[in-house]
């Protein structure tokens, strides 16, 4: 009576079995589909998504957190072109001023200038609110909160000494305004404060 022979493992048997397992496993893996939106940030390893994984124009302004981009993150040409060359109609510009001098006689003058951060497309009127004077319709603010109506440069005086007259004048080139004060008497005289302008 013949005996049953036990199967013997061989290299060929092992390799063929592994190949069959990999083939079946690969087919099963290929059939798996992830549900839409099932991958969250918890399943993505830190640093796993780089520039090459992002579609062109995938990141827009609405997806960038406010205040997250600083000047150092911008290219040098982007930093220098942050302001327009001409102020847009209705844009509000504000700043501070100071003018002083030493008078030898009453009536001597001293001058200074206001320089706007951007050029105005058109001229503007000038209104002066002296220290302690109430606001006017064209200039509804004050020295601490300067405000203006469209097309008006409002100059708010916060402090002054030995000043008789203040003569503000809009610069015809649209880049700023000239400020001139007249001394009450000999000696040091000055005026300082803030200004606001709404571009015409």
C-alpha positions in Angstrom: 0.0 0.0 0.0 1.4 3.3 -1.1 2.0 6.1 1.5 0.8 9.7 1.1 3.7 12.0 0.5 3.7 15.2 2.6 4.0 18.4 0.5 7.4 19.9 0.7 8.0 23.7 0.7 10.2 24.9 -2.1 11.3 28.3 -3.2 9.0 28.2 -6.2 6.0 27.4 -4.0 6.8 30.3 -1.6 7.3 32.8 -4.4 4.1 31.8 -6.3 2.1 32.0 -3.1 3.4 35.5 -2.3 2.7 36.7 -5.8 -0.9 35.4 -5.6 -1.4 37.2 -2.2 0.0 40.5 -3.5 -2.1 40.3 -6.7 -5.3 39.7 -4.7 -4.4 42.3 -2.1 -3.6 44.9 -4.7 -6.9 44.3 -6.5 -8.7 44.7 -3.2 -6.9 47.9 -2.4 -7.6 49.4 -5.8 -11.3 48.8 -5.3 -11.4 50.9 -2.1 -12.7 54.5 -2.6 -12.6 57.2 0.1 -15.9 59.0 0.8 -15.9 62.7 -0.3 -14.5 65.0 2.4 -13.5 62.1 4.6 -9.9 63.1 5.0 -9.5 65.8 7.7 -6.5 67.7 8.9 -6.0 65.1 11.7 -5.3 62.4 9.0 -2.7 64.6 7.3 0.8 64.5 8.7 2.5 67.8 9.5 4.5 69.0 6.5 2.9 66.4 4.2 1.3 69.0 1.9 3.7 71.1 -0.1 3.6 73.5 -3.0 3.5 70.6 -5.5 0.3 69.2 -4.0 -1.6 72.6 -4.3 -3.4 73.3 -7.5 -2.6 76.6 -9.3 -4.5 79.5 -7.8 -5.9 77.2 -5.1 -5.1 79.7 -2.3 -7.1 82.9 -2.6 -7.5 86.0 -0.4 -10.6 84.6 1.3 -8.6 81.6 2.5 -5.8 83.7 4.1 -6.2 84.6 7.7 -6.3 88.4 8.3 -3.0 89.6 9.7 -1.2 86.4 8.9 0.9 87.9 6.1 3.5 90.4 7.2 5.7 92.8 5.2 8.7 90.4 5.4 6.6 87.7 3.7 6.1 89.9 0.6 8.5 90.3 -2.3 10.4 93.7 -2.3 8.5 94.9 -5.4 5.2 94.1 -3.7 6.1 96.0 -0.6 7.0 99.1 -2.5 3.9 99.1 -4.6 1.4 98.9 -1.7 0.1 102.5 -2.1 -1.6 103.7 -5.3 0.1 106.6 -7.2 -3.1 108.7 -6.9 -5.5 108.8 -4.0 -8.9 107.2 -4.8 -11.9 109.5 -4.6 -13.3 109.3 -1.1 -10.1 108.0 0.5 -9.3 109.5 3.9 -5.8 110.7 4.7 -4.7 111.9 8.1 -1.5 113.1 9.8 0.1 115.5 12.2 1.8 118.9 11.6 4.1 121.2 13.4 5.4 124.7 12.5 7.5 127.0 14.6 9.9 129.9 14.4 11.8 132.6 16.3 10.4 136.1 15.6 12.5 139.3 15.9 9.5 141.4 15.6 5.7 141.1 15.7 4.4 140.0 12.3 7.4 137.7 11.4 6.4 134.4 9.8 7.4 130.8 9.9 6.4 128.1 7.5 6.2 124.3 7.1 4.5 121.8 4.9 2.1 118.8 5.0 3.1 116.0 2.6 0.4 113.6 1.6 1.3 109.9 1.3 -0.3 109.8 -2.2 -1.0 112.5 -4.7 -4.5 113.9 -5.1 -6.2 113.8 -8.5 -7.7 117.2 -7.9 -7.3 120.3 -5.6 -9.0 120.7 -2.3 -10.2 123.6 0.0 -8.4 124.3 3.2 -10.2 124.9 6.6 -8.4 125.7 9.9 -9.8 125.0 13.3 -7.8 126.9 15.9 -7.2 125.7 19.4 -10.4 125.8 21.4 -12.6 126.5 18.4 -15.7 124.3 17.7 -15.9 122.0 14.7 -17.6 123.2 11.5 -19.7 121.3 9.0 -16.8 120.7 6.6 -14.6 119.6 9.5 -16.7 117.5 12.0 -13.7 116.1 14.0 -11.2 117.4 16.5 -7.5 117.4 17.1 -7.7 113.9 18.6 -10.0 112.4 15.9 -9.4 114.5 12.8 -12.1 114.2 10.2 -13.1 115.9 7.0 -15.7 116.0 4.3 -14.8 115.3 0.6 -12.5 117.8 -1.0 -11.6 119.6 2.2 -8.3 119.6 4.1 -9.1 120.2 7.7 -6.3 121.4 10.0 -6.9 121.0 13.7 -4.7 123.0 16.0 -3.9 121.3 19.3 -1.4 123.7 20.9 0.0 127.1 20.1 2.0 129.9 21.5 2.7 133.5 20.5 0.8 132.9 17.2 -1.3 135.7 15.8 -2.5 134.2 12.5 -2.5 130.8 10.8 -2.4 130.7 7.0 -2.8 127.2 5.5 -2.6 126.9 1.7 -3.2 123.9 -0.5 -0.3 123.0 -2.8 -1.3 123.2 -6.4 0.6 120.1 -7.4 -1.6 117.8 -5.2 1.2 116.5 -3.1 0.5 118.4 0.1 -0.2 121.8 1.7 1.8 124.8 2.9 1.4 126.1 6.5 2.4 129.6 7.5 2.0 131.2 10.9 2.5 134.9 11.9 4.0 135.9 15.3 2.1 137.9 17.8 5.3 139.4 19.2 9.0 138.8 19.2 10.3 135.5 20.5 9.5 131.9 19.9 6.1 131.1 18.3 4.6 127.8 17.2 1.5 125.8 16.3 1.0 122.0 16.2 -1.9 119.6 15.7 -3.4 117.2 13.3 -5.1 117.2 9.9 -7.5 115.1 7.8 -8.4 115.1 4.1 -11.0 113.2 2.1 -9.7 112.9 -1.5 -11.9 114.7 -4.0 
